[in-house]
Every structure is written in structure tokens, then in C-alpha cells.
């Protein structure tokens, strides 16, 4: 726990030194004004008629105030002293408000800095590491744990403020009676020692809370994402049971922390009250302090004890939320340890001739099949397809081609230059990718497309939409490019989302376009239009695709068949259907894939698409004319 506290304070000082210094300075000034307001009560009591003679400490303070008034030629009358006292308390109140704002600014800046560092570490981490991790753990650390960590910052700085004010009060009390102050401080030290073990219990409960929060967060996301499947399968009760279990664990963790904190707080309050009563008895019965000194001491300790109680409460709270900092820092370090090189090293890659797999082997886990001894040549400007049953390594080969994964053996060569960790990041700037799961944001169509190419013009956007057979779709939307498509594109069909995702990839004008089951949700007519456009542009763009629907593969220049992680057949569509390609022929027969007249189909679908686009344009013009007339 000590090492974690030291790491926390070190990071806090490193991420915002200026804000932290300003907050600490505000704490010190505010604490001094608190002490001044208490000390100023002494001349107020003297002006009210209380005898302070033969009381060295209080008499010295009163004389100092009198001399200060004499400099300005004024008399310390009771009304004037009371007005000054009110002014001091008012100033302290304003400073206290500024102190709270300064502490909150430090808290938010610290949380922001750690969130940015963690998000950057996750984004730049090795893809294989991310695949082996649970995405909900990252989300939980970026949201819930970071928020708890911000609370720890506020608690720590408030604790520092309480201790600083307490130190000022102790100095004043010591000036009035050293013996009484030492006795009270000794009693406080004994209380802290007695509660040391309880603070460790609170810290352990905080660790359990972090684990319970992570499990609850994961369970919530899992259950919400599987809600449709649960209802369709009649598994609502099982879903409720799983969620309830995670919620009960979280509730128990919060209850445990509350129980430990309440027990510690009550015993500390009882102990501090006993110490205060003991101090009063010793001052009256044994030391026989004058009434004015006892009254001043009581006032000081009356203001001091709540501060100490508050400090102890903040200490307990800090111990309970400190594990959140450990979670965020540990995850950040683990991601940074497996980070990709921040900047491309070596020559920038651009596919102008060939992309080669030379004896490439890769497996996600030891003993797994993965892909083995892959020898593959992809010529620039061609459409290359990978086919085979699920789990044979098609998507793995795509990830290897993008540089997301590194071969365990063999190498990938682009125009004679090996693809490495050093140049993979630069290579991916030349790529376009559309996966089986469409990723769209709760933004407009325009902003979803500009996410891939922020500087693209409307003309370039519509050209990409045309290539993806999505131009008519966008023109038919209520606000065109500025239409909001909902969370993950929920306001569109899956096929429409897939066309927008394809347009976004094409907007990058990639050298290599990766399509991983990217046309599964398209109807046959739309797929033909898309593949026609890709064939026309293949002089500048190479396409590497996978598809479960074998009819898509007819558009490929070369088809490679995979089985058990190995490349077992390669050739053209017509060649692979012959006896020389039995595995591919078996796949075609399983799907009963026929060979239609493509020339006829293309003409029919092209005419239908043009007719649909003309109807959309006419509707747009009609609506515009109606608005002008209105």
C-alpha cells in the first residue's frame, strides 16, 4: 500500500505540477487565515472584558494587536474588532471556495491525463495482446476506475487541507499550553495506531470493490449485447441470474467498505471525545489554567476535532479508492510494454508490384492450428479471394497482411521489402478495411465517412458512395449526408450499414482493400454493382477478400482455398470447378452455386440501379420545389 501511495503522489505531481502547486498554496493560505481568525478572538475577548493579565501567550497576542492599531492611530474597540473578525472569516470563506475549485481542477486534470495515457496505450498496443484481453476491462478502467481515481485525488488534497489547518491549530494550542497539547496529540497518535489495521482492511475491501465493479461492468455489457438472443432463446431467466450475481457481489463490496468505515469512524469519534474530556479535566483540576486560556483552548480544540475527524474519514476513503489507481496504472503499463513502434521506421511501403507470403506460420495459442507454411503471391491490381470453412485461418491471413499480427516463422514481403513491426504502422496508412461487423458511430453519414479521411471533399465522398452502390441510399435519406444514422447505425439496415462502411474504406483510396466477409449483408444486385466498381478500379487498387457466399468469388482474379490452416488449392473460378480442384468443387456443390449469365445480370442490375437513382433525384427536386413554394 505504501508503494502505491508513493506512486500515486509521484504521478499526481508529474501530470500537473503548476495546478498542484497552486492548490497547495491555496490550502496553506486558507489554513493560515483559519489560524488568524482563532488568534484574533483573543483581543476580542479582552475588549469584551475578559482578564488576560499574567497569561503570557494570550497577553502577547493581545498586545501585538493593540500595537498594530496604534500604528494607524486607532483604538481596538469591541465593534471594530468584531467587524475585522467578520472580515477575516469572510475572506477565509472566499479562499476556501477558491481552494475547492483549485482542488477540483487538479482532480479533473489528473483524471484526464491518466485516461488519455491509458487510451493511447490501449490504441497503440499489440493486436495479439488486445485479442487476448477482455475489451470490457479496458472500458471499465477508462470509465468507472478513472472516476474513482478522481475521487481519490479530491480526498487526498482535502486530507492535506485538513492536516494543514490542524497543524495551525496545534501551534496555537501549544502556545497556550504545551502540556495539554502534547497529551492530546499523544492520544491522537494512539488512536491512529489502533486504527492502522482497520485502514488496511478498508484498502483490502477497496480491492474487492474494484474486482466487483469490473465483473459487474462486464456482466452488464454482456447481458445488454445478448438481450435479443436471450429473448429469442427464452433464456431471460438465466440472463437475470447472471446479472443478479454480479450485482449482488458489487452490493456486498460496497456494504463491506461502508461497514469498515462506519466502525472506524465511530471508534475514532469516541476516542477523540475521551481525549478532549481528559484534556479539560487536567487543565482544570491539575494544571489549573486560567479560565480565559481554558476557553481559548476549548475553542481551538472545538475547531480542531472536526478537522481531525474529517482527516481520518478522508484517509479511510483514500484507502478504499486507491486500488482504482493501481488498476489504471497496471493496465497502462501492460499495454505500454507491448506497444507498437510509435513512428514508422525504414522505408514506407506501397504495393506497386507484389505482396508475398513466404512460408508464413502463425497461431494464436501454443499448440493451436492457426496457419502453416503459407506461400502466397498477390499481384498489384488484382482481386484475390480466400475461401474455406470457418476456422481455417482466412481472417488470420488478412490480419497478417495488414501487419496487425507478426508471423511466428516465415515473412511477408511487399515489393521486396519485409513487413515488420517497424514499418507496419506506415503500411496500414495505405489500407482500407471492412470487416464482418460494421463499425459505425452515432453521427451523421458525412462524419462517419470523414472519420476515415477527414479532409475529403463532398465530391470525393459521393465518388466513394457511388463505388459502394450507396449514392442512391444517401440521397434518399431525409437530410442526405447530414442524416444521423443512430447508435452503430441502428436506423439503417445491415446491408445499408455495410455499404457505408465500404464507402468509408474506399474514400481512403487504398493501395490494398481488405474485405473480410464485407458483402455478406448485401443483396445479389447490390453486390454485383459493388464488385463491378472494384474491378474497374483495380488498376490502382488491389483487393483481398474472404466470403462465405461463394458466388462473390466469381469476381476474383485468383481464388485460394484453405483447409486446416494450409493453402491447398489455387486457381481461377473455372479451373477450380474442374476435377483438378476437388475441395473447391465440394464447397460449391454444398452451396449449390450455379453459374448464371453475368453479362445479362450486369445489364439488368445496372438499369435497375440507374432507375432507382433517377427516382431519388426526382423526389429530391420535387421536395425542394415544394419547400420553395411554401
KAFEN-V436770 format. One record per backbone hydrogen bond with DSSP energy under -0.5 kcal/mol. NH is the residue of the N-H (numbers start at 1). CO is the residue of the C=O. E is the energy in kcal/mol with one decimal. If there is no record, write none. Layout:
<<NH/CO/E> <NH/CO/E>>
This chain:
<<5/1/-2.4> <6/2/-2.7> <7/3/-2.4> <8/4/-2.3> <9/5/-2.6> <10/6/-2.4> <11/7/-2.5> <12/8/-2.5> <13/9/-2.3> <14/10/-1.8> <15/11/-2.3> <16/12/-1.1> <20/16/-2.6> <21/17/-2.6> <22/18/-2.3> <23/19/-2.4> <24/20/-2.7> <25/21/-2.8> <26/22/-2.1> <27/23/-2.1> <28/24/-2.4> <29/25/-2.5> <30/26/-2.5> <31/27/-2.2> <32/28/-2.3> <33/29/-2.1> <34/30/-1.5> <35/31/-2.0> <36/32/-2.7> <37/33/-2.2> <38/34/-1.5> <39/35/-2.7> <40/36/-2.4> <41/38/-1.3> <42/39/-1.4> <43/39/-0.5> <44/40/-1.2> <45/41/-2.7> <46/42/-2.3> <47/43/-2.7> <48/44/-1.5> <49/46/-1.6> <50/45/-2.4> <55/52/-1.1> <59/55/-3.1> <60/56/-2.1> <61/57/-1.8> <62/58/-2.3> <63/59/-2.4> <64/60/-2.1> <65/61/-1.9> <66/62/-2.2> <67/63/-2.6> <68/64/-1.8> <69/65/-2.1> <70/66/-2.0> <71/67/-1.6> <72/68/-0.8> <72/69/-0.7> <73/70/-1.4> <74/69/-2.4> <77/75/-2.3> <81/77/-2.7> <82/78/-2.7> <83/79/-2.2> <84/80/-2.3> <85/81/-2.6> <86/82/-2.5> <87/83/-2.1> <88/84/-2.5> <89/85/-2.5> <90/86/-2.6> <91/87/-2.7> <92/88/-2.5> <93/89/-2.1> <94/90/-2.3> <95/91/-2.6> <96/92/-2.4> <97/93/-1.9> <98/94/-2.3> <99/95/-2.5> <100/96/-2.1> <101/97/-2.0> <102/98/-2.4> <103/99/-2.5> <104/100/-2.3> <105/101/-2.2> <106/102/-2.0> <107/103/-2.4> <108/104/-2.6> <109/105/-2.3> <110/106/-2.4> <111/107/-2.4> <112/108/-2.6> <113/109/-2.4> <114/110/-2.4> <115/111/-2.7> <116/112/-2.7> <117/113/-2.3> <118/114/-2.6> <119/115/-3.0> <120/116/-2.5> <121/117/-2.3> <122/118/-2.7> <123/119/-2.7> <124/120/-2.1> <125/121/-0.6> <125/122/-0.9> <126/338/-1.9> <127/404/-0.6> <130/126/-1.9> <131/127/-2.4> <132/128/-1.5> <133/130/-1.0> <135/133/-0.6> <137/134/-1.2> <138/134/-1.0> <139/135/-2.1> <140/136/-2.6> <141/137/-2.1> <142/138/-2.3> <143/139/-1.5> <145/140/-2.1> <146/141/-0.9> <147/143/-2.0> <148/144/-2.3> <149/145/-2.3> <150/146/-1.8> <151/147/-1.7> <152/148/-1.7> <153/149/-1.5> <154/150/-2.0> <155/151/-2.5> <156/152/-2.6> <157/153/-2.3> <158/154/-2.3> <159/155/-2.5> <160/156/-2.1> <161/157/-2.0> <162/158/-2.5> <163/159/-2.4> <164/160/-2.2> <165/161/-2.4> <166/162/-2.3> <167/163/-2.2> <168/164/-1.8> <169/165/-2.3> <170/166/-2.4> <171/167/-2.0> <172/168/-1.9> <173/169/-2.8> <174/170/-2.8> <175/171/-1.8> <176/172/-1.3> <177/173/-2.9> <181/177/-2.0> <182/178/-2.6> <183/179/-2.3> <184/180/-2.4> <185/181/-2.7> <186/182/-2.5> <187/183/-2.1> <188/184/-2.3> <189/185/-2.5> <190/186/-2.2> <191/187/-1.9> <192/188/-2.2> <193/189/-2.3> <194/190/-2.4> <195/191/-1.5> <196/193/-1.1> <199/195/-1.9> <200/196/-1.5> <201/197/-1.8> <202/198/-2.0> <203/199/-2.2> <204/200/-2.4> <205/201/-2.4> <206/202/-1.9> <207/203/-1.7> <208/204/-2.0> <209/205/-2.0> <210/206/-2.2> <211/207/-2.1> <212/208/-2.7> <213/209/-2.8> <214/210/-2.2> <215/211/-2.3> <216/212/-2.6> <217/213/-2.8> <218/214/-2.3> <219/215/-2.5> <220/216/-2.5> <221/217/-2.2> <222/218/-2.7> <223/219/-2.6> <224/220/-2.2> <225/221/-2.5> <226/222/-1.6> <227/224/-1.1> <230/226/-2.6> <231/227/-2.4> <232/228/-2.6> <233/229/-1.8> <234/231/-0.8> <235/230/-3.2> <239/235/-2.1> <240/236/-2.6> <241/237/-2.4> <242/238/-2.2> <243/239/-2.3> <244/240/-2.8> <245/241/-2.2> <246/242/-1.6> <247/243/-2.5> <248/244/-2.7> <249/245/-1.9> <250/246/-1.9> <251/247/-2.4> <252/248/-2.4> <253/249/-2.0> <254/250/-2.3> <255/251/-2.4> <256/252/-2.2> <257/253/-2.0> <258/254/-2.4> <259/255/-2.6> <260/256/-2.5> <261/257/-2.6> <262/258/-2.5> <263/259/-2.3> <264/260/-2.4> <265/261/-2.7> <266/262/-2.4> <267/263/-2.1> <268/264/-2.2> <269/265/-2.2> <270/266/-2.3> <271/267/-2.5> <272/268/-2.5> <273/269/-1.9> <274/270/-2.2> <275/271/-2.2> <276/272/-2.1> <277/273/-2.4> <278/274/-2.4> <279/275/-2.3> <280/276/-2.2> <281/277/-2.4> <282/278/-2.4> <283/279/-2.4> <284/280/-2.0> <285/281/-2.9> <286/281/-0.6> <286/282/-1.4> <287/282/-3.0> <288/282/-0.6> <289/283/-2.6> <294/290/-2.4> <295/291/-2.8> <296/292/-2.4> <297/293/-2.9> <298/294/-2.8> <299/295/-2.2> <300/296/-2.6> <301/297/-3.2> <302/298/-2.3> <303/299/-1.7> <304/300/-2.2> <305/301/-2.7> <306/302/-0.6> <307/303/-0.8> <308/304/-2.4> <309/305/-2.8> <310/306/-2.9> <311/307/-2.8> <312/308/-2.5> <313/309/-2.3> <314/310/-2.7> <315/311/-2.2> <316/312/-2.1> <317/313/-2.3> <318/314/-2.7> <319/315/-2.1> <320/316/-1.6> <321/317/-1.7> <322/318/-1.5> <324/321/-1.4> <325/321/-0.7> <325/322/-1.0> <326/322/-1.5> <327/323/-2.3> <328/324/-2.2> <329/325/-2.8> <330/326/-2.4> <331/327/-2.2> <332/328/-2.3> <333/329/-2.6> <334/330/-2.3> <335/331/-2.1> <336/332/-2.5> <337/333/-2.0> <338/334/-0.7> <338/335/-0.8> <339/336/-1.3> <340/124/-2.9> <345/422/-2.6> <352/350/-1.0> <355/378/-2.2> <356/413/-3.2> <357/376/-3.1> <358/356/-0.5> <358/411/-2.8> <359/357/-0.6> <360/374/-2.1> <361/409/-2.1> <362/371/-2.6> <368/365/-2.2> <371/362/-2.6> <372/565/-3.0> <374/360/-2.4> <375/373/-0.7> <376/357/-1.8> <376/374/-0.5> <378/355/-2.7> <379/377/-0.6> <380/353/-3.0> <382/379/-1.4> <384/382/-0.6> <384/543/-3.2> <385/558/-2.6> <386/545/-2.5> <387/560/-2.4> <392/389/-1.2> <397/393/-2.1> <398/394/-1.7> <399/395/-2.4> <400/396/-2.3> <401/397/-2.4> <402/398/-1.7> <403/399/-0.5> <403/400/-1.0> <404/399/-2.0> <405/399/-1.1> <408/361/-2.6> <409/361/-1.3> <411/358/-1.6> <413/356/-2.5> <414/417/-3.0> <415/354/-2.7> <415/413/-0.6> <417/414/-1.9> <419/412/-3.6> <420/418/-0.6> <424/420/-1.3> <425/421/-0.5> <427/423/-2.0> <428/424/-2.0> <429/426/-0.9> <430/427/-2.1> <431/428/-1.2> <432/512/-2.0> <434/514/-2.1> <438/436/-0.7> <440/438/-0.7> <443/441/-2.7> <445/483/-1.4> <446/481/-3.0> <448/444/-2.1> <449/445/-2.0> <450/446/-2.8> <451/447/-1.0> <452/449/-1.5> <453/449/-0.9> <456/453/-2.1> <461/457/-2.2> <462/458/-2.6> <463/459/-1.7> <464/460/-2.1> <465/461/-2.4> <466/462/-2.2> <467/463/-2.1> <468/464/-1.7> <469/466/-1.6> <470/465/-3.4> <471/465/-0.7> <474/470/-2.1> <475/471/-2.3> <476/472/-1.5> <477/473/-0.6> <477/474/-1.0> <480/477/-1.1> <482/479/-2.0> <483/480/-1.7> <485/443/-2.1> <489/486/-2.1> <490/487/-1.1> <491/485/-2.1> <492/489/-1.9> <497/493/-2.4> <498/494/-2.2> <499/495/-1.9> <500/496/-2.0> <501/497/-2.4> <502/498/-2.1> <503/499/-2.4> <504/500/-2.3> <505/501/-1.8> <506/502/-2.4> <507/503/-1.9> <508/505/-1.0> <509/506/-2.0> <511/430/-2.6> <512/430/-1.5> <513/542/-3.4> <514/432/-3.4> <514/512/-0.6> <515/513/-0.6> <515/544/-2.5> <516/434/-2.6> <516/514/-0.6> <517/515/-0.9> <517/546/-1.4> <520/517/-0.9> <522/519/-1.3> <527/523/-2.5> <528/524/-2.1> <529/525/-1.8> <530/526/-2.4> <531/527/-2.8> <532/528/-2.4> <533/529/-1.9> <534/530/-2.1> <535/531/-2.3> <536/532/-1.8> <537/533/-1.6> <538/535/-0.8> <540/537/-1.5> <541/537/-1.4> <542/511/-2.5> <543/382/-2.5> <544/513/-2.8> <545/384/-2.7> <546/515/-2.4> <547/386/-0.8> <550/548/-1.0> <552/549/-1.8> <553/550/-1.3> <554/551/-1.2> <555/552/-1.4> <556/553/-1.7> <557/383/-2.7> <558/383/-1.6> <559/571/-3.1> <560/385/-2.8> <561/569/-3.2> <562/387/-3.0> <563/566/-2.5> <566/563/-1.6> <568/561/-2.6> <568/566/-0.7> <569/561/-1.3> <571/559/-1.8> <576/572/-2.8> <577/573/-1.1> <578/575/-1.4> <581/578/-2.4> <582/579/-0.5> <585/581/-2.2> <586/582/-2.0> <587/583/-1.8> <588/584/-2.3> <589/585/-2.5> <590/586/-2.0> <591/587/-1.6> <592/588/-0.7> <593/588/-2.3> <596/594/-0.6> <598/596/-1.1> <601/597/-2.2> <602/598/-3.0> <603/599/-1.7> <604/600/-2.3> <605/601/-2.8> <606/602/-2.3> <607/603/-2.2> <608/604/-2.2> <609/605/-2.3> <610/606/-2.5> <611/607/-2.2> <612/608/-2.3> <613/609/-2.3> <614/610/-2.4> <615/611/-2.0> <616/612/-1.9> <617/613/-2.5> <618/614/-2.4> <619/615/-2.2> <620/616/-2.4> <621/617/-2.5> <622/618/-2.5> <623/619/-2.6> <624/620/-2.2> <625/621/-2.4> <626/622/-2.2> <627/623/-2.2> <628/624/-2.1> <629/625/-2.2> <630/626/-2.1>>
